Amino acid sequence: MEDGILTVSQLSSHLTELFLPVIAVVLSALFAMAMKDAAAAVAKGLMFRFNGVFKEGDIVFLDGERAIIVKIGILQSVFGITKPDGTYCWRYINNTKMDNLRLEKILNLSLMKLPSRQTDVDDISMSNEPDEKPKS
């Protein structure tokens, strides 16, 4: 270096020393953010899989549509849905999106059937009075 003038190799060496730590910090931050998202997705999947409320084969309502839980995976779950035209399709949902969906478990399928006639509803007694008087 004569009179403060740098050669190209000296300049590149100084720039490398200057920018290499900055590049390393940026890459580390990007990697940390990607790992955070992946870890959150895996945690959501494991929580949904092992919560005990839902299991594979359960019949549920998924956003108002009747569905069957086909598979609960670590990153995504699969629901089987029969469309009104009779086609059966699988709906793949990332487990991180489960919080945004309305998922309801059907406990008793026989209660889903509505009475066919109004008289069927009228036949059901809604009072608390016993049918027979107790013998004294």
N, C-alpha and C positions, 0 to 999 in steps of 0.2 A: 504494500500500500504506500504509494508515493504521493505526497502532497494531498492526502485525504481522498484520493480517487480509488474506488474499489473496482476490482476486476469482477467479471461476471460470476466466476466461481465463488469469490468471496461474498458477493451480494447474495447469491443463492444460499450459501451456507448461513448467513445472518438471517435471511427470511425463514429458512427452515427452523432455525432455533427459535424464532419469534412465533411462527404459526403452528408448529407441531403440538405444543401444549394446548392451544386453543382448539385445534381439531380433535385432540384426544378428549377434551372435556365435552365437546359437542357430541361426539360419537358415544361417549359414556352416558350422557343424558338421554339420548335417543334410545339406547339399549335399555336403560332403566325404565323409561316410559313404556316401551314395548313389553318388558317383563311384568310390569305392574298390571297392564291390561290382561295379559295372559294368565297371571296368577289370580286376578279377580274372576276371570271367566271359569277357570278350573274350580275355584272356591264356590261359585254359584252353582256349578254343575254338581259338585259333591253335596252341597246343601240340599238341592232338589232331589237328588238320588236317595239320600239317606235320611230324609225328614220323617219318613214313616207314614205320612198322610197319603201320598200318591205312590202307586207301584205300577209296573208294567201290566197291562191287561185291564186296568180300571177304565170304566166308562165315565166320561166327564163331559162338561160343557166347556168349550174353549171359545171365548168371545161369543157366546150364544149359540154355537154350533155343537151338536152332539158329536163326540169323538171318542176314540179309544187310544189309550197310551200304548204305543207300539214299542218304543224303546226310550229309556232315559239314559243318555250318554253323559260324558264328562263335559263336553263342550256344547252339544246340542241334543235336543230331544225330538222324537218323531211321534206324530199323532196321526191316526187314521180317521179320515172324515168321509162320510157318505154324503155326496151332494144331492140336492133335490131332484136332479135328473137321473139319479141312480148310480152315477160314477163314484168309485171309491178311489180316494187319493191320499197320499201321505203328505203331511205338512211338516217341514223341518223348521225348528225354531231354536235359535241360539239361547242357551240357558240364561245369558245375561239379560235377555229381553223378557223373561218370565214375569218380572215385576210389573211390566207394563200391560200384561194380558190378564183377562178375567178368566180364571180357571176354577171351576166348581166341580166337586165330586158328586156323582149321583150315588146315593146310598141305597135307595130302594126303587128298582125299576117298575114295580107294580104300582107304585104311587104316581107314576108319570102319566098313566092312562086316565083320561078325563071321562066322566060319566057320559054315556051315549044319549041319555034322555034326561030331561029336567026332573022327571019323577024319581029317577034313581037318587038324585040329590035330596029330594023331599023325603024319601024313605029313611034317610039317616037322621036319627034323633039327636038333637043338639042340647037337650035338657039334661040336667043332672039327676032327674028323678028316676028312681028304679022302676023297672017294668012291673014288678010284683011288690005288693006290700009285705013287709016282714011279718011273720007269724008271731003272735004274742002269747 
